[in-house]
Amino acid sequence: MWTKQSRGRLAQIARKTKHYPSDLTDEAWDHLSPLMPKPGCRGLPREVDFREVINAVQNRLL
């Protein structure tokens, strides 16, 4: 049976399966992640992963 929890988990897995050679390595992300802004207290929770945004920008520039 599909639940909200299983759908969310499967969506995250599907999002992570597309890999490109220009994607950030875990080591590179460990250096960049402290520089990313922390989630705010107000408004909706963040839905976008900054690592995916940086990967998309890199893929577009190359």
N, CA, C and O atoms as a Tripos MOL2 file, in Angstrom:
@<TRIPOS>MOLECULE
protein
  248   247    62     0     0
PROTEIN
NO_CHARGES

@<TRIPOS>ATOM
      1 N           0.8360   -1.1800    0.0000 N.3       1 MET1
      2 CA          0.0000    0.0000    0.0000 C.3       1 MET1
      3 C           0.8870    1.2510    0.0000 C.2       1 MET1
      4 O           1.8550    1.3240    0.7570 O.2       1 MET1
      5 N           0.5650    2.2170   -0.8320 N.am      2 TRP2
      6 CA          1.3290    3.4620   -0.8970 C.3       2 TRP2
      7 C           0.9390    4.3710    0.2470 C.2       2 TRP2
      8 O          -0.2420    4.5680    0.5290 O.2       2 TRP2
      9 N           1.9250    4.9100    0.8890 N.am      3 THR3
     10 CA          1.6970    5.9060    1.9300 C.3       3 THR3
     11 C           2.4960    7.1470    1.5710 C.2       3 THR3
     12 O           3.3590    7.1080    0.6950 O.2       3 THR3
     13 N           2.2040    8.2450    2.2510 N.am      4 LYS4
     14 CA          2.9610    9.4760    2.0160 C.3       4 LYS4
     15 C           4.4430    9.2540    2.2830 C.2       4 LYS4
     16 O           5.2980    9.7680    1.5620 O.2       4 LYS4
     17 N           4.7380    8.4870    3.3220 N.am      5 GLN5
     18 CA          6.1270    8.2430    3.6970 C.3       5 GLN5
     19 C           6.8620    7.4510    2.6160 C.2       5 GLN5
     20 O           7.9880    7.7960    2.2590 O.2       5 GLN5
     21 N           6.2390    6.3960    2.0940 N.am      6 SER6
     22 CA          6.9160    5.5820    1.0780 C.3       6 SER6
     23 C           7.0480    6.3470   -0.2360 C.2       6 SER6
     24 O           8.0510    6.2010   -0.9350 O.2       6 SER6
     25 N           6.0560    7.1570   -0.5790 N.am      7 ARG7
     26 CA          6.1570    7.9570   -1.8020 C.3       7 ARG7
     27 C           7.2880    8.9710   -1.7060 C.2       7 ARG7
     28 O           8.0340    9.1660   -2.6660 O.2       7 ARG7
     29 N           7.4160    9.6080   -0.5680 N.am      8 GLY8
     30 CA          8.4870   10.5780   -0.3690 C.3       8 GLY8
     31 C           9.8550    9.9260   -0.4530 C.2       8 GLY8
     32 O          10.7800   10.4760   -1.0500 O.2       8 GLY8
     33 N           9.9790    8.7520    0.1480 N.am      9 ARG9
     34 CA         11.2580    8.0370    0.1360 C.3       9 ARG9
     35 C          11.6140    7.6040   -1.2660 C.2       9 ARG9
     36 O          12.7690    7.7350   -1.6730 O.2       9 ARG9
     37 N          10.6530    7.0910   -2.0180 N.am     10 LEU10
     38 CA         10.9120    6.6560   -3.3850 C.3      10 LEU10
     39 C          11.2220    7.8330   -4.3000 C.2      10 LEU10
     40 O          12.0270    7.7000   -5.2220 O.2      10 LEU10
     41 N          10.6020    8.9710   -4.0600 N.am     11 ALA11
     42 CA         10.9010   10.1580   -4.8590 C.3      11 ALA11
     43 C          12.3390   10.6060   -4.6160 C.2      11 ALA11
     44 O          13.0270   11.0180   -5.5500 O.2      11 ALA11
     45 N          12.7920   10.5280   -3.3730 N.am     12 GLN12
     46 CA         14.1740   10.9030   -3.0760 C.3      12 GLN12
     47 C          15.1430    9.9310   -3.7410 C.2      12 GLN12
     48 O          16.1820   10.3500   -4.2510 O.2      12 GLN12
     49 N          14.8240    8.6640   -3.7430 N.am     13 ILE13
     50 CA         15.6900    7.6740   -4.3920 C.3      13 ILE13
     51 C          15.7440    7.9330   -5.8870 C.2      13 ILE13
     52 O          16.8190    7.8850   -6.4850 O.2      13 ILE13
     53 N          14.5920    8.2090   -6.5020 N.am     14 ALA14
     54 CA         14.5520    8.4680   -7.9440 C.3      14 ALA14
     55 C          15.3320    9.7210   -8.2870 C.2      14 ALA14
     56 O          15.9980    9.7660   -9.3220 O.2      14 ALA14
     57 N          15.2660   10.7330   -7.4470 N.am     15 ARG15
     58 CA         15.9810   11.9810   -7.6880 C.3      15 ARG15
     59 C          17.4890   11.7640   -7.6360 C.2      15 ARG15
     60 O          18.2360   12.4210   -8.3610 O.2      15 ARG15
     61 N          17.9320   10.8620   -6.7980 N.am     16 LYS16
     62 CA         19.3540   10.6320   -6.6080 C.3      16 LYS16
     63 C          19.9440    9.6590   -7.6350 C.2      16 LYS16
     64 O          21.1600    9.4680   -7.6600 O.2      16 LYS16
     65 N          19.1210    9.0450   -8.4760 N.am     17 THR17
     66 CA         19.6580    8.0440   -9.3910 C.3      17 THR17
     67 C          20.2810    8.6400  -10.6430 C.2      17 THR17
     68 O          21.0770    7.9680  -11.2990 O.2      17 THR17
     69 N          19.9550    9.8610  -10.9950 N.am     18 LYS18
     70 CA         20.5690   10.5080  -12.1540 C.3      18 LYS18
     71 C          21.8990   11.0990  -11.7400 C.2      18 LYS18
     72 O          21.9470   12.0760  -10.9930 O.2      18 LYS18
     73 N          22.9720   10.5110  -12.2230 N.am     19 HIS19
     74 CA         24.3010   11.0170  -11.8890 C.3      19 HIS19
     75 C          25.0190   11.4010  -13.1620 C.2      19 HIS19
     76 O          24.9060   10.7280  -14.1860 O.2      19 HIS19
     77 N          25.7500   12.4810  -13.0860 N.am     20 TYR20
     78 CA         26.5460   12.9660  -14.2030 C.3      20 TYR20
     79 C          27.9990   13.0340  -13.7540 C.2      20 TYR20
     80 O          28.2740   13.1710  -12.5620 O.2      20 TYR20
     81 N          28.9210   12.9390  -14.6870 N.am     21 PRO21
     82 CA         30.3400   13.0070  -14.3090 C.3      21 PRO21
     83 C          30.7170   14.3160  -13.6140 C.2      21 PRO21
     84 O          31.6740   14.3540  -12.8410 O.2      21 PRO21
     85 N          29.9800   15.3730  -13.8840 N.am     22 SER22
     86 CA         30.3120   16.6690  -13.2900 C.3      22 SER22
     87 C          29.6710   16.8850  -11.9180 C.2      22 SER22
     88 O          29.8780   17.9340  -11.3070 O.2      22 SER22
     89 N          28.8970   15.9140  -11.4210 N.am     23 ASP23
     90 CA         28.2820   16.0650  -10.1000 C.3      23 ASP23
     91 C          29.3420   16.1710   -9.0150 C.2      23 ASP23
     92 O          30.4410   15.6300   -9.1400 O.2      23 ASP23
     93 N          28.9900   16.8780   -7.9520 N.am     24 LEU24
     94 CA         29.9040   17.0380   -6.8250 C.3      24 LEU24
     95 C          30.1950   15.6940   -6.1690 C.2      24 LEU24
     96 O          29.3070   14.8560   -6.0180 O.2      24 LEU24
     97 N          31.4330   15.5080   -5.7900 N.am     25 THR25
     98 CA         31.7820   14.3250   -5.0070 C.3      25 THR25
     99 C          31.3660   14.5820   -3.5600 C.2      25 THR25
    100 O          31.1100   15.7230   -3.1750 O.2      25 THR25
    101 N          31.3020   13.5290   -2.7720 N.am     26 ASP26
    102 CA         30.9680   13.6940   -1.3540 C.3      26 ASP26
    103 C          32.0040   14.5610   -0.6520 C.2      26 ASP26
    104 O          31.6650   15.3590    0.2220 O.2      26 ASP26
    105 N          33.2540   14.4050   -1.0330 N.am     27 GLU27
    106 CA         34.3210   15.2010   -0.4260 C.3      27 GLU27
    107 C          34.1470   16.6930   -0.7490 C.2      27 GLU27
    108 O          34.2940   17.5430    0.1290 O.2      27 GLU27
    109 N          33.8360   17.0000   -2.0040 N.am     28 ALA28
    110 CA         33.6160   18.3980   -2.3880 C.3      28 ALA28
    111 C          32.3980   18.9680   -1.6640 C.2      28 ALA28
    112 O          32.4180   20.1200   -1.2290 O.2      28 ALA28
    113 N          31.3440   18.1740   -1.5320 N.am     29 TRP29
    114 CA         30.1430   18.6430   -0.8430 C.3      29 TRP29
    115 C          30.4260   18.8920    0.6370 C.2      29 TRP29
    116 O          29.8760   19.8250    1.2230 O.2      29 TRP29
    117 N          31.2780   18.0670    1.2460 N.am     30 ASP30
    118 CA         31.6360   18.2780    2.6520 C.3      30 ASP30
    119 C          32.3090   19.6290    2.8560 C.2      30 ASP30
    120 O          32.1720   20.2360    3.9180 O.2      30 ASP30
    121 N          33.0340   20.1050    1.8500 N.am     31 HIS31
    122 CA         33.6740   21.4150    1.9530 C.3      31 HIS31
    123 C          32.6780   22.5520    1.7090 C.2      31 HIS31
    124 O          32.7930   23.6140    2.3190 O.2      31 HIS31
    125 N          31.7070   22.3370    0.8260 N.am     32 LEU32
    126 CA         30.7570   23.3970    0.4790 C.3      32 LEU32
    127 C          29.5590   23.4910    1.4210 C.2      32 LEU32
    128 O          29.0290   24.5810    1.6320 O.2      32 LEU32
    129 N          29.1320   22.3820    1.9820 N.am     33 SER33
    130 CA         27.8890   22.3630    2.7610 C.3      33 SER33
    131 C          27.8810   23.3410    3.9390 C.2      33 SER33
    132 O          26.8310   23.9170    4.2220 O.2      33 SER33
    133 N          29.0010   23.5560    4.6400 N.am     34 PRO34
    134 CA         28.9390   24.5550    5.7290 C.3      34 PRO34
    135 C          28.6880   25.9770    5.2340 C.2      34 PRO34
    136 O          28.2710   26.8320    6.0140 O.2      34 PRO34
    137 N          28.9340   26.2430    3.9570 N.am     35 LEU35
    138 CA         28.7420   27.5850    3.4170 C.3      35 LEU35
    139 C          27.2980   27.8570    2.9940 C.2      35 LEU35
    140 O          26.9390   29.0040    2.7300 O.2      35 LEU35
    141 N          26.4750   26.8200    2.9290 N.am     36 MET36
    142 CA         25.0830   26.9730    2.5200 C.3      36 MET36
    143 C          24.2690   27.5720    3.6650 C.2      36 MET36
    144 O          24.5220   27.2640    4.8300 O.2      36 MET36
    145 N          23.2870   28.4290    3.3420 N.am     37 PRO37
    146 CA         22.4750   29.0420    4.4100 C.3      37 PRO37
    147 C          21.6440   27.9990    5.1460 C.2      37 PRO37
    148 O          21.1550   27.0320    4.5620 O.2      37 PRO37
    149 N          21.5040   28.2230    6.4230 N.am     38 LYS38
    150 CA         20.6860   27.3310    7.2550 C.3      38 LYS38
    151 C          19.2110   27.6150    6.9900 C.2      38 LYS38
    152 O          18.8590   28.7370    6.6250 O.2      38 LYS38
    153 N          18.3330   26.6050    7.1690 N.am     39 PRO39
    154 CA         16.8960   26.8500    6.9800 C.3      39 PRO39
    155 C          16.3900   27.9040    7.9630 C.2      39 PRO39
    156 O          16.8190   27.9570    9.1160 O.2      39 PRO39
    157 N          15.4770   28.7320    7.4860 N.am     40 GLY40
    158 CA         14.9100   29.7750    8.3260 C.3      40 GLY40
    159 C          13.8540   29.2300    9.2730 C.2      40 GLY40
    160 O          13.4160   28.0860    9.1470 O.2      40 GLY40
    161 N          13.4590   30.0550   10.2100 N.am     41 CYS41
    162 CA         12.4320   29.6570   11.1830 C.3      41 CYS41
    163 C          11.0300   29.8800   10.6420 C.2      41 CYS41
    164 O          10.0770   29.2440   11.0920 O.2      41 CYS41
    165 N          10.9040   30.7870    9.6740 N.am     42 ARG42
    166 CA          9.5890   31.1340    9.1470 C.3      42 ARG42
    167 C           9.3760   30.4930    7.7880 C.2      42 ARG42
    168 O          10.3090   30.0060    7.1500 O.2      42 ARG42
    169 N           8.1410   30.5100    7.3740 N.am     43 GLY43
    170 CA          7.8090   30.0500    6.0320 C.3      43 GLY43
    171 C           7.7740   28.5350    5.9060 C.2      43 GLY43
    172 O           7.8550   27.8010    6.8900 O.2      43 GLY43
    173 N           7.6520   28.1010    4.6730 N.am     44 LEU44
    174 CA          7.5820   26.6740    4.3820 C.3      44 LEU44
    175 C           8.9560   26.0380    4.5070 C.2      44 LEU44
    176 O           9.9720   26.7070    4.3230 O.2      44 LEU44
    177 N           8.9910   24.7480    4.8200 N.am     45 PRO45
    178 CA         10.2810   24.0740    4.8800 C.3      45 PRO45
    179 C          10.9190   24.0130    3.5010 C.2      45 PRO45
    180 O          10.2190   23.9820    2.4890 O.2      45 PRO45
    181 N          12.2140   23.9960    3.4600 N.am     46 ARG46
    182 CA         12.9540   23.9460    2.2020 C.3      46 ARG46
    183 C          12.6910   22.6110    1.4980 C.2      46 ARG46
    184 O          12.7760   21.5500    2.1160 O.2      46 ARG46
    185 N          12.3740   22.6720    0.2230 N.am     47 GLU47
    186 CA         12.1010   21.4580   -0.5460 C.3      47 GLU47
    187 C          13.2260   21.1130   -1.5010 C.2      47 GLU47
    188 O          13.2720   20.0040   -2.0350 O.2      47 GLU47
    189 N          14.1310   22.0500   -1.7210 N.am     48 VAL48
    190 CA         15.1970   21.8600   -2.6950 C.3      48 VAL48
    191 C          16.5020   21.5730   -1.9690 C.2      48 VAL48
    192 O          16.8410   22.2380   -0.9900 O.2      48 VAL48
    193 N          17.2210   20.5900   -2.4530 N.am     49 ASP49
    194 CA         18.5100   20.2380   -1.8990 C.3      49 ASP49
    195 C          19.5850   21.0880   -2.5840 C.2      49 ASP49
    196 O          19.7180   21.0550   -3.8080 O.2      49 ASP49
    197 N          20.3470   21.8460   -1.7980 N.am     50 PHE50
    198 CA         21.3630   22.7310   -2.3720 C.3      50 PHE50
    199 C          22.3820   21.9680   -3.2120 C.2      50 PHE50
    200 O          22.8810   22.4940   -4.2070 O.2      50 PHE50
    201 N          22.6880   20.7620   -2.8290 N.am     51 ARG51
    202 CA         23.6480   19.9700   -3.6020 C.3      51 ARG51
    203 C          23.1250   19.7200   -5.0130 C.2      51 ARG51
    204 O          23.8840   19.7940   -5.9800 O.2      51 ARG51
    205 N          21.8430   19.4270   -5.1340 N.am     52 GLU52
    206 CA         21.2430   19.2060   -6.4470 C.3      52 GLU52
    207 C          21.2450   20.4950   -7.2770 C.2      52 GLU52
    208 O          21.4200   20.4510   -8.4950 O.2      52 GLU52
    209 N          21.0520   21.6310   -6.6220 N.am     53 VAL53
    210 CA         21.0770   22.9190   -7.3330 C.3      53 VAL53
    211 C          22.4720   23.1710   -7.8920 C.2      53 VAL53
    212 O          22.6200   23.5510   -9.0530 O.2      53 VAL53
    213 N          23.4860   22.9610   -7.0710 N.am     54 ILE54
    214 CA         24.8680   23.1780   -7.5260 C.3      54 ILE54
    215 C          25.2090   22.2110   -8.6540 C.2      54 ILE54
    216 O          25.8650   22.5980   -9.6210 O.2      54 ILE54
    217 N          24.7720   20.9620   -8.5430 N.am     55 ASN55
    218 CA         25.0060   19.9950   -9.6230 C.3      55 ASN55
    219 C          24.3400   20.4500  -10.9230 C.2      55 ASN55
    220 O          24.9240   20.3290  -12.0000 O.2      55 ASN55
    221 N          23.1340   20.9660  -10.8190 N.am     56 ALA56
    222 CA         22.4110   21.4200  -12.0140 C.3      56 ALA56
    223 C          23.1190   22.5990  -12.6720 C.2      56 ALA56
    224 O          23.2360   22.6590  -13.8960 O.2      56 ALA56
    225 N          23.5850   23.5270  -11.8590 N.am     57 VAL57
    226 CA         24.3030   24.6890  -12.3920 C.3      57 VAL57
    227 C          25.5960   24.2420  -13.0730 C.2      57 VAL57
    228 O          25.9270   24.7120  -14.1620 O.2      57 VAL57
    229 N          26.3110   23.3450  -12.4320 N.am     58 GLN58
    230 CA         27.5520   22.8290  -13.0210 C.3      58 GLN58
    231 C          27.2770   22.1410  -14.3590 C.2      58 GLN58
    232 O          28.0050   22.3530  -15.3290 O.2      58 GLN58
    233 N          26.2370   21.3250  -14.4090 N.am     59 ASN59
    234 CA         25.9130   20.5960  -15.6320 C.3      59 ASN59
    235 C          25.5220   21.5650  -16.7410 C.2      59 ASN59
    236 O          25.8140   21.3150  -17.9100 O.2      59 ASN59
    237 N          24.8700   22.6590  -16.3910 N.am     60 ARG60
    238 CA         24.4510   23.6430  -17.3690 C.3      60 ARG60
    239 C          25.6410   24.4230  -17.9260 C.2      60 ARG60
    240 O          25.6690   24.7710  -19.1060 O.2      60 ARG60
    241 N          26.6210   24.6910  -17.0650 N.am     61 LEU61
    242 CA         27.7800   25.4860  -17.4690 C.3      61 LEU61
    243 C          28.7510   24.6780  -18.3340 C.2      61 LEU61
    244 O          29.4940   25.2520  -19.1300 O.2      61 LEU61
    245 N          28.7510   23.3850  -18.1880 N.am     62 LEU62
    246 CA         29.7170   22.5710  -18.9520 C.3      62 LEU62
    247 C          29.2360   22.2030  -20.3020 C.2      62 LEU62
    248 O          29.9430   21.5240  -21.0460 O.2      62 LEU62
@<TRIPOS>BOND
     1     1     2 1
     2     2     3 1
     3     3     4 2
     4     3     5 am
     5     5     6 1
     6     6     7 1
     7     7     8 2
     8     7     9 am
     9     9    10 1
    10    10    11 1
    11    11    12 2
    12    11    13 am
    13    13    14 1
    14    14    15 1
    15    15    16 2
    16    15    17 am
    17    17    18 1
    18    18    19 1
    19    19    20 2
    20    19    21 am
    21    21    22 1
    22    22    23 1
    23    23    24 2
    24    23    25 am
    25    25    26 1
    26    26    27 1
    27    27    28 2
    28    27    29 am
    29    29    30 1
    30    30    31 1
    31    31    32 2
    32    31    33 am
    33    33    34 1
    34    34    35 1
    35    35    36 2
    36    35    37 am
    37    37    38 1
    38    38    39 1
    39    39    40 2
    40    39    41 am
    41    41    42 1
    42    42    43 1
    43    43    44 2
    44    43    45 am
    45    45    46 1
    46    46    47 1
    47    47    48 2
    48    47    49 am
    49    49    50 1
    50    50    51 1
    51    51    52 2
    52    51    53 am
    53    53    54 1
    54    54    55 1
    55    55    56 2
    56    55    57 am
    57    57    58 1
    58    58    59 1
    59    59    60 2
    60    59    61 am
    61    61    62 1
    62    62    63 1
    63    63    64 2
    64    63    65 am
    65    65    66 1
    66    66    67 1
    67    67    68 2
    68    67    69 am
    69    69    70 1
    70    70    71 1
    71    71    72 2
    72    71    73 am
    73    73    74 1
    74    74    75 1
    75    75    76 2
    76    75    77 am
    77    77    78 1
    78    78    79 1
    79    79    80 2
    80    79    81 am
    81    81    82 1
    82    82    83 1
    83    83    84 2
    84    83    85 am
    85    85    86 1
    86    86    87 1
    87    87    88 2
    88    87    89 am
    89    89    90 1
    90    90    91 1
    91    91    92 2
    92    91    93 am
    93    93    94 1
    94    94    95 1
    95    95    96 2
    96    95    97 am
    97    97    98 1
    98    98    99 1
    99    99   100 2
   100    99   101 am
   101   101   102 1
   102   102   103 1
   103   103   104 2
   104   103   105 am
   105   105   106 1
   106   106   107 1
   107   107   108 2
   108   107   109 am
   109   109   110 1
   110   110   111 1
   111   111   112 2
   112   111   113 am
   113   113   114 1
   114   114   115 1
   115   115   116 2
   116   115   117 am
   117   117   118 1
   118   118   119 1
   119   119   120 2
   120   119   121 am
   121   121   122 1
   122   122   123 1
   123   123   124 2
   124   123   125 am
   125   125   126 1
   126   126   127 1
   127   127   128 2
   128   127   129 am
   129   129   130 1
   130   130   131 1
   131   131   132 2
   132   131   133 am
   133   133   134 1
   134   134   135 1
   135   135   136 2
   136   135   137 am
   137   137   138 1
   138   138   139 1
   139   139   140 2
   140   139   141 am
   141   141   142 1
   142   142   143 1
   143   143   144 2
   144   143   145 am
   145   145   146 1
   146   146   147 1
   147   147   148 2
   148   147   149 am
   149   149   150 1
   150   150   151 1
   151   151   152 2
   152   151   153 am
   153   153   154 1
   154   154   155 1
   155   155   156 2
   156   155   157 am
   157   157   158 1
   158   158   159 1
   159   159   160 2
   160   159   161 am
   161   161   162 1
   162   162   163 1
   163   163   164 2
   164   163   165 am
   165   165   166 1
   166   166   167 1
   167   167   168 2
   168   167   169 am
   169   169   170 1
   170   170   171 1
   171   171   172 2
   172   171   173 am
   173   173   174 1
   174   174   175 1
   175   175   176 2
   176   175   177 am
   177   177   178 1
   178   178   179 1
   179   179   180 2
   180   179   181 am
   181   181   182 1
   182   182   183 1
   183   183   184 2
   184   183   185 am
   185   185   186 1
   186   186   187 1
   187   187   188 2
   188   187   189 am
   189   189   190 1
   190   190   191 1
   191   191   192 2
   192   191   193 am
   193   193   194 1
   194   194   195 1
   195   195   196 2
   196   195   197 am
   197   197   198 1
   198   198   199 1
   199   199   200 2
   200   199   201 am
   201   201   202 1
   202   202   203 1
   203   203   204 2
   204   203   205 am
   205   205   206 1
   206   206   207 1
   207   207   208 2
   208   207   209 am
   209   209   210 1
   210   210   211 1
   211   211   212 2
   212   211   213 am
   213   213   214 1
   214   214   215 1
   215   215   216 2
   216   215   217 am
   217   217   218 1
   218   218   219 1
   219   219   220 2
   220   219   221 am
   221   221   222 1
   222   222   223 1
   223   223   224 2
   224   223   225 am
   225   225   226 1
   226   226   227 1
   227   227   228 2
   228   227   229 am
   229   229   230 1
   230   230   231 1
   231   231   232 2
   232   231   233 am
   233   233   234 1
   234   234   235 1
   235   235   236 2
   236   235   237 am
   237   237   238 1
   238   238   239 1
   239   239   240 2
   240   239   241 am
   241   241   242 1
   242   242   243 1
   243   243   244 2
   244   243   245 am
   245   245   246 1
   246   246   247 1
   247   247   248 2
@<TRIPOS>SUBSTRUCTURE
     1 MET1         2 RESIDUE 1 A MET
     2 TRP2         6 RESIDUE 1 A TRP
     3 THR3        10 RESIDUE 1 A THR
     4 LYS4        14 RESIDUE 1 A LYS
     5 GLN5        18 RESIDUE 1 A GLN
     6 SER6        22 RESIDUE 1 A SER
     7 ARG7        26 RESIDUE 1 A ARG
     8 GLY8        30 RESIDUE 1 A GLY
     9 ARG9        34 RESIDUE 1 A ARG
    10 LEU10       38 RESIDUE 1 A LEU
    11 ALA11       42 RESIDUE 1 A ALA
    12 GLN12       46 RESIDUE 1 A GLN
    13 ILE13       50 RESIDUE 1 A ILE
    14 ALA14       54 RESIDUE 1 A ALA
    15 ARG15       58 RESIDUE 1 A ARG
    16 LYS16       62 RESIDUE 1 A LYS
    17 THR17       66 RESIDUE 1 A THR
    18 LYS18       70 RESIDUE 1 A LYS
    19 HIS19       74 RESIDUE 1 A HIS
    20 TYR20       78 RESIDUE 1 A TYR
    21 PRO21       82 RESIDUE 1 A PRO
    22 SER22       86 RESIDUE 1 A SER
    23 ASP23       90 RESIDUE 1 A ASP
    24 LEU24       94 RESIDUE 1 A LEU
    25 THR25       98 RESIDUE 1 A THR
    26 ASP26      102 RESIDUE 1 A ASP
    27 GLU27      106 RESIDUE 1 A GLU
    28 ALA28      110 RESIDUE 1 A ALA
    29 TRP29      114 RESIDUE 1 A TRP
    30 ASP30      118 RESIDUE 1 A ASP
    31 HIS31      122 RESIDUE 1 A HIS
    32 LEU32      126 RESIDUE 1 A LEU
    33 SER33      130 RESIDUE 1 A SER
    34 PRO34      134 RESIDUE 1 A PRO
    35 LEU35      138 RESIDUE 1 A LEU
    36 MET36      142 RESIDUE 1 A MET
    37 PRO37      146 RESIDUE 1 A PRO
    38 LYS38      150 RESIDUE 1 A LYS
    39 PRO39      154 RESIDUE 1 A PRO
    40 GLY40      158 RESIDUE 1 A GLY
    41 CYS41      162 RESIDUE 1 A CYS
    42 ARG42      166 RESIDUE 1 A ARG
    43 GLY43      170 RESIDUE 1 A GLY
    44 LEU44      174 RESIDUE 1 A LEU
    45 PRO45      178 RESIDUE 1 A PRO
    46 ARG46      182 RESIDUE 1 A ARG
    47 GLU47      186 RESIDUE 1 A GLU
    48 VAL48      190 RESIDUE 1 A VAL
    49 ASP49      194 RESIDUE 1 A ASP
    50 PHE50      198 RESIDUE 1 A PHE
    51 ARG51      202 RESIDUE 1 A ARG
    52 GLU52      206 RESIDUE 1 A GLU
    53 VAL53      210 RESIDUE 1 A VAL
    54 ILE54      214 RESIDUE 1 A ILE
    55 ASN55      218 RESIDUE 1 A ASN
    56 ALA56      222 RESIDUE 1 A ALA
    57 VAL57      226 RESIDUE 1 A VAL
    58 GLN58      230 RESIDUE 1 A GLN
    59 ASN59      234 RESIDUE 1 A ASN
    60 ARG60      238 RESIDUE 1 A ARG
    61 LEU61      242 RESIDUE 1 A LEU
    62 LEU62      246 RESIDUE 1 A LEU
